[in-house]
Amino acid sequence: MKKNQTYVGIDNDEFGGMTTIGGIIKDAWVFGILPETETGGGWNLSQIQIVMDKVNAEWDKYGHLISLLPEDIRQRHERIHGEALRKAREQGWTPEWMNGEE
């Protein structure tokens, strides 16, 4: 995303948000920073940066490890990210895309 561009929203993002910004939005849902109805559509880089900083602050509390999340947050993480992976795979996404291998 370039400086003056806005984010398309997780629902319009590649493979349902299997991008860096999509991951930030999903983690914001996990931690309750954003409601799961908020897609980030129309946001600029500054708005995304604010959410990313909040998400990172939450992950810092748990050493950035899913295994250290409290049970309720871990279950929400599993549900949100599991559903995103399922939908992305249905659309033809493969894990290699995350490493820039196409």
JOBEL-V170572 format. One record per backbone hydrogen bond with DSSP energy under -0.5 kcal/mol. NH is the residue of the N-H (numbers start at 1). CO is the residue of the C=O. E is the energy in kcal/mol with one decimal. If there is no record, write none. Layout:
BEGIN
{{NH:CO:E} {NH:CO:E}}
END
This chain:
BEGIN
{{5:2:-1.7} {7:43:-3.0} {10:39:-2.0} {12:9:-1.5} {13:9:-0.8} {16:13:-1.6} {17:14:-1.2} {18:14:-2.1} {19:17:-1.4} {23:19:-2.4} {24:20:-1.8} {25:21:-2.3} {26:22:-2.6} {27:23:-2.5} {28:24:-2.2} {29:25:-1.8} {30:26:-2.3} {31:27:-2.3} {32:29:-1.2} {33:28:-2.1} {34:28:-1.5} {38:35:-2.2} {39:37:-0.6} {42:7:-3.4} {43:40:-2.0} {45:3:-0.5} {48:44:-2.0} {49:45:-2.6} {50:46:-1.9} {51:47:-1.7} {52:48:-2.8} {53:49:-2.6} {54:50:-1.7} {55:51:-2.7} {56:52:-2.9} {57:53:-1.9} {58:54:-1.7} {59:55:-2.6} {60:56:-2.5} {61:57:-0.9} {61:58:-0.7} {62:58:-0.5} {62:59:-1.5} {63:60:-1.3} {64:59:-2.5} {65:62:-1.7} {68:65:-1.3} {69:66:-1.7} {74:70:-3.1} {75:71:-2.6} {76:72:-1.8} {77:73:-2.7} {78:74:-2.6} {79:75:-2.4} {80:76:-2.9} {81:77:-2.6} {82:78:-1.9} {83:79:-2.3} {84:80:-1.9} {85:81:-2.4} {86:82:-2.3} {87:83:-2.5} {88:84:-2.5} {89:85:-2.5} {90:86:-1.9} {91:87:-1.1} {91:88:-0.5} {92:89:-1.5} {93:88:-2.7} {97:94:-2.1} {98:95:-1.4} {99:96:-1.1} {100:97:-1.4} {101:96:-2.0} {102:100:-0.8}}
END
